[in-house]
Amino acid sequence: MTLATIDLAILAIYAVAIFALAQWVSRDKGGHKKDSTDYFLASKALPWWAIGASLIAANISAEQIIGMSGSGYAIGLAIASYEWMAALTLLIVGKFFLPIFLKNGIVTMPQFLEQRYGSSVRTLMALFWLALYIFVNLTSILWLGSIAVHTVTGMDQMWALVAIGVFALAYQLWGGLKAVALTDIVQVTLLVLGGLIIVFLSLNKIGGDGGVVAGFTQLTDKFPEHFHMILDKASPHYKELPGLSVLFGGLWVMNVSYWGFNQYIIQRALGAKDLPEAQKGIAFAAYLKLLMPVIVVIPGLAALILAPNLAKPDQAYPEMMKLLPPGLLGLVFAALVAAIVASLAAKINSIATIFTLDLYAKAKPGSSEQHLVLVGRITAVLAVIVGILTAKPLLGAADQVFQLIQEYTGFFTPGIVVIFMLGLFWKRATTASALVATAGSVILSLVLKFALPDMPFMNRVGLVFVLALVAAVIVSLVFPQKKEVNVVSLEGVSYRTKTTFNIAGLGVILILIALYATWW
């Protein structure tokens, strides 16, 4: 596949425009110099549309577009549960978690853990998240993004990897979160438009004179096993998506951890001017999540007919891009680059936020605001360099990268959910219980992985969550906290939500019921 002159022109226009927009929206006004609140929380003035769009832009990247298309090719529509159940999770986060975070002035997730459990837990989890964001999230986006760029343009993959990393770093380096969030509405619009174009063309090619509807019908007729949301034990992919566990088991633990307690996600809502604005943004993001499987799973399903003999499932989406004529190829490729760059920029900004505010500022109290912003920028540069150098060694041999990421992070998510849920809603939880849950999550996951290798990882996540929760409760009761460290206040916190949020939430629930009833 090669890009025509018009495709290159579209890509160039996108790159110049998004870079210029990022610098313009994040410019210093009236001689004001950026402080840490400006840089890491966008001056706490993000509107709902920016919050919702930025949540999706931070989430949807190469690992979703390419990785989930690959899983759609290999597994089927069932992989959409990651997206559709996330929509419901977002509503829970908006209604029950955000009121506490915003009431207590939380800036980072490790900061919440310090206020609730003490400095040892903050430091431990800050180091964990930095390692996870750099060596799992950053590397996966860089690697899968470079595959797409190489496939479409023929550019050497390592040079493509470097180009993606440098551009994502450059466009958000000056402005921080504001540069990322206020440009993400453009990124998401481009992502949705580009995704719908490739879905339309691929299904239309399959359907012929019958069009898109006939194309989709052919897919369901020829590959009925790919159109079940809930897999039974006879499915060869039951281990990846074990039946009802996607509705009632470990997927909930993974979703709550990702959407509720993940810095590069929740940071957007923490940058809202107030709680109702944050909740409107959350509701907007929930509806975008309902749309995402159309964009990221259907191309993989279409490849079952249009590219039936792929060497690796993750080649499905790039292969579908080959259907596009000049002009549209440039637009869809720009959309893919937008998704990669926006998500990568979100990770970079959150890495800088956690290192600067949770580690550096604690070690160097009294540092000026401008110095902290400088440290954040230096951290961002170093993180990208490390990600570029380690992407291929860590992920070069992986088959389905999306599934690999889920299993790896599943070692840690049960403990994370336990310590946050107890920290939010149970006053007797102690520092010792938090450390036990965190360490126990990893240890139990490793033991079960090798002791019960045939257990689906999603079931393992659910079981480890229950065991870690029981252990944390027992430790809290047997060894109560000797010194009070909990300064998280629930006083004045209200879980009442606006009528608009309630109506939006009901709509999400009804749509989910219809989807699962149709494709059960």
N, C-alpha and C positions, 0 to 999 in steps of 0.2 A: 504494500500500500504506500502511495506517495501523495503528498499534498500539492494541489495545484496552486497557481499564483494567487487565485482568489481566496483559497483556504488560508494560505500564509498571511494574506492581508487581513483577514478576519481575526486570526490569532494575534497578530501584531496590534491591531486596534484594541482588542480586549486587554492585552497586557499593558499597553500604554494608558488606557482609560482607567483600569482598576488601580493601577499604581498612582495615577494623578488624583483620582477620587480619594484614595486612602490618605494621601498627604493633605488634601484640602480639608476633609472633614476633621482631621486631627490637628490642624494648625493651632498654634498658640495665639490667643487673641488678647489685644490690649497690653502687650508686653508681659503677660502672665507666663511663667515657666512651669512646665509640667511637674506636679508632685506625684507621690505614689498613688493617690486616689485617682488622679487623672489617668495615669498610665496603666494601672492594673484593674481599675473598676470603671473606666470611661466616665469619670467625674460623677458617678452614680446618677446619671441622667438619661439612661437608655430608654427609648420608647418601646411599646409592646411589639410593634412590627419588627424592630431590630432584634429584640430578644428572641422572638420566635424564629425568625430567619437565621439568626446566628446559632441558635441551638441546633438546627438542622444542618447548617453549613459545617459546624464543628464535628457533627456526627457522620454525615454522609461524605465519604471520600473513596479513594481507590479500594480500600478494604471492603466497602459496601458495594460499590458499583461493579467492580471487577470480581471481588470475592463472592458476593451474593449471587451475581449472575452465574459464576462458576458452580456454586452450590445449587442454584436452580437447575442448571444443566445436569448435575450429578444426582441430586436428591429430588427436586421438584418444588412445587408451591409451598410445601410445608416449611421451608426456610423463611417464609414471610412472617412466621410467628414472631421472629425477633423484632420485626418492625411493628406489626399490629399490636402485640402485647405491650410494646413500649409506649404506644399512644395512651393506654389506660394507666400505665405507670406514671407518665407525666402528670396526669390529673391528680394522682395521689400525692406526688411531690408538691404540686402547686397548692393543694388544700391543706396538707398536714405538716410538711417539712419547712417550706419557705417562711411561713409565719414565725417560726422559732428562729430561723437563721437571721432574718431581717430585723426582728425585734431585738436580737442580741448583737447586732452590728457585725456579723461574721463576714470576713473578707476571704479567708481560705478555710478549707476543710481541716487542715492540721491545727489552725487557730481554734476552731470549735473543740477539737479533741483536747487541746491544752486547757481551755476554760472548763471543760467537763471533767477531765481525768488528770491533768497535770502535764508538765513539760516533757517528761520522758516519752509519753505516748505521742505527743506532737512531733518530736524529733524522729522517732522511729517511723511514723507513718509518712512524714515528709520525705525521708530518705527512700522509703518504699515507693511512693508515688513518682518521685523523680526517676528512679530506675525503671519503673513500668512505662512511664510516658516516653522516655528516651529510647529504651531498648526493645519495647514492644510496639507502642503506638507510632512513634516517629519513624522507626525503621520500616514498619509495615506499609505506611503511606508512601514513603519514599520508594520502596521496592516495587510495590504494585503500580504506583504512578509511573515509574520508569519503564515498566513492562508495556503500559499503554502507549507512552510516547515513542518507545522503540518500535512497537508494532505499526503505529500509524505513520511515523515519519521516517523510519529507518535509521534514526540517530543511534549511535552507540549507547547501549543501556546505561553504562556508568556515567557518560556525559549527560544523559537525560536525567539521571538521578541527581547529579550535581546542579544542573540547571533548575530543577524543581525546588530543591532545597534553598538555593541562593535567592530565587525570586520570592518565595514565600517569606523568607527572612527579611528581605529588603523592603517589601511593601508594608510590613507592619512594625518594622524596627523603630521608627521614629514615633509613631502614634500610639502604639500599644493596643489595648483592648478596643478603644474607640475606632482606630483605623480598621480593625477586624470587623467589629459588630456593625458599624454603619455602612460598610461596603457589602455585607453579607446578603442584604436584600437583593442586590444585583447578582451576586454569585448564585443564590438559590433560584432566582428567576431564570437565569441562564441554564442552571442545572435541570430544572423541571422542563423547560422548553426543549432543550437538547435531548433529554431522556424520552419525552413524548414523541419526538420526531423519529428516533431510532425504533421505538416500539411500533409506531404507525407503519413505517416502511418495511420492517421485518415481517409483521403480521400480514400486511398487504401483499407482500411477495408470496407468502405461503398461500393466501386465500385467492390470489389471481383476480378474476372478474368479480368474485364474491366479496372482495375487500377484507377489511380488518376483522369483521365478525366471522366471516368464513375461515379466515386464517386461525383465529383463536379456537373455533370449533374443531378444525382439523387437528390442532394440537391436543385438545381434550380427547378426541376420538382415537388418535394414534398412540397416545401416551397416557392412558387413564391413571396408571400408577404414579404419575408425576403430579396429579391433581387431588391429593388427599392431604388436608392440613394435619390430621392426627394419624401418624403411622402406627401400624400394628407390628407385633413382634416378628411377623414373617418378612417384613421389609428388610432389605440388605442395609438400609440406612437407619434402622431403629436405634442403633447405638448413638448416632449423632442427634436424633430427635425422638426420644423415647416416649411416644404416645401421649398420654394425658399429662406427663410431666411438663409439657410446654404450656399447659394451662394452670396447673395446680402445684407444680414442683419447683425444681431448681432454676428454671428460667426466670421466675419471679425474683429470686435472690440476685441473679445476675443483672436483671433490669433495674431493681431498686438500687443496687450498688452503683450502676453506671449513671442513671439519670438523677439520683438523689444525692450521691456523695462523691461525685467525680468532679474534680476541680475545673477541668476545661469545659465541662458542661454547665455545672451550676453557677460558675462565675458570671455567665451572662445574666442570669436572673438576679444575682447579687448586685449587679450594676444598675438595677432599675431604680427609678426615682421614688417608688413606693410599692407596697404589696399588691394592690389591685392591678397596677401596670405590669408587674412581674407575672401575675396570674393570667392576665390576658395574653401575654407572650407565650406562656406555657400552653394555653388552650390552642393558640394558633399553631404552635409546633406539633401538637397532638394530631391535628388534621393533616398537616404535612406528612407526618409519619404514616398515616393511613394510605396516603398516595404513593409512598416510596416503593412498595413492592411492584407496582406497575412499571416503574422506571428501572429498578435494579434486578428484578427476578424474571420478568417476561422476556427480556432479550436472551437470557440463558435458556429459557424454555424454547424460544424460537430457533435457537441454534441446534436443537435436537433434529430438526428437519433440514435447516439450511447449512449446517456444518456438523454432520453427524459423526465424524471420525477425528475429533480433536485429541491431541496427545495429552493435554491437561485441561481440566474443566475451566480453569481461570483464563483460558484463551477465548472463551465464548463471547464476551462483550467486544473485545477488539476485532474478532471475526465479523460480528454483526456490523461494526462500523465500516467494513469494506463494502457494504451495500450502498453506502451513501454517495451521491454524486458530488462533484466539486461545488463548493459553496456551502451546501448542507454539511459536508464532512468537516469543513472548517468550523462551522457553528457548533456541531456536536462535540468536536474535539476541544473547542474552547470551553464548552460546558464541562467536559471531563476535567480539563486543566483547572477550571474554576473550583470544582469540588475538591480536587487534590490540594490546591493552594490554600483555599479557605480553611479546610480541616487542619492542614499542616500548620498554618499560622496560629490557629487556636491552640494547638498543642504547645507550640513554641512559646506563646504568651503565658500559658499556665505554668510551664516549666520555669520560666523567669519569675513568675509571681511566687511560686512556692519556695524556690531557692532564696529569693531576695527577702521576702517577708517572714518566712518561717525558719530559715536557717541563718542567713547573713545578718538580718536586722536584730535577731536575738543574740547573736555572737558579738555584734558591734552596735550596742545601744547608743543612741545619740547621733547616729549618722543622719546627715541632712537629707531632705526629701529629694533634692536633685542628685545627690550621691546614690541614693537607692535606685532611682530611675536609671542611672548609668550602670549600676551593677546588674540591673535587670536586662539591659541591652547586651552587656558583655556575656551574661549567662545564655541569652538567646543565641548568640553567635556560636558559642562553644557547644551548645546542645546540637545545633545543626551539623557542625563538623563531626561530632561523635556519631550522630545518626547516619551521615553519609558513609563514614568509614566502616560501620558495623552492619549496614543493611544487608549486603550480599552474604557475608559469613553467617548471619543469623537466619535468613529466610530464603536464600538462593535455592535450596533443595526442597522447599515445601511444595506440596501438591495443591491443597485447598487452604490457602492462608487464613481465610476468615474463620474456618473451623479450628485451625491451630491456635489462633488468638483467643477464641472462646475457651478452649480447654485450658490454656496456660493461665489466663486470668482467673479461671474458676478455682485455682488453688487458693487464691487470696480473698475472693469476694465474700465467702461465707463469714469469715471473721470480721471483715469491714462492716457488713450489714449488722452483725450482732452488736458491735461496739457502738455504732451510731444509733440503732434502734433503742438499745438500753439507755444510751446517753440522752436521747431525746425524751423518752417516755417512762423511765424507771429511775427514781432518785437514788436508790440504794446501790446502783452499779458502782463498782470501785475501780481504782487504777489497776490493781492486780487482776481483776476480772477482764479488763480490756487487753492486758498483755497476754493472759492465758488464751483468750479467744483468738487473738491475732496469731500467736505462735501455733496454737492448736489447729487452726484452720489449715495451715501449710502442712503440718506434720500428719494430721489425719488424712488430708488429701493424698499425700505421697504414699502413706501406708495402704489406703484403699485402692489406689491406682495399681499398685503392684500385687496386693493380696487378692483383689477382685478385678482382674484386668478386663473382664467382659462386662462389668457394670458401666452403663452409659454415663458419660461424664456429667450430664445434667442431673441424673439421679444422685451421683456422688456429691455434687454441689448441694443438693437439698438435704442429703443425709448429714453431711459435714456441718451445715448450718444448724441443724437441730442439735447435734452433739456439742458444737461450740457454744450454742445458746444455753444448753443445760449446764455445761461446765462453768460458764461465766456466772450464771445465777447461783450455783452452788458456792463458788469462790466468794462471791459478794456476801452471801449469807453467813458462811463459816468464818470468813476473815473480813469483817466490816472495816471501812475506811477509818484509820486512826486520826488523820488530819484532814480537815475539810478542804477540798480543792475545787468543788463544783461551784462555779459562778455563772452557770447558764440559768437564766431566769425564764420561767413560764408564766410569770405574773403579767397579766394584761394581754397574753397571747390569745387571739380568737381564731377559731377555725371556720367561722362563718364566711361564706364567699358571696360575691355579687351574683345577681340573677343571671347576668350574661354568662358568667363562668359555669353556673349550674346547668343552663340550657345547652351550652357547648359540650359539657361533660356528658349529658344525657344523649346528645347526638352521637358522640363517639361510641358510647356503650351500645346503642341500637345498631350502628353500622357494624361493629364487631360481631354482634349476635348474628346479623344477616350474613356476614362473610363466612363465619364458621359453620353456620347452618347449611350454607350452600356447598361448601367445599370440605365438609367433615370427612 
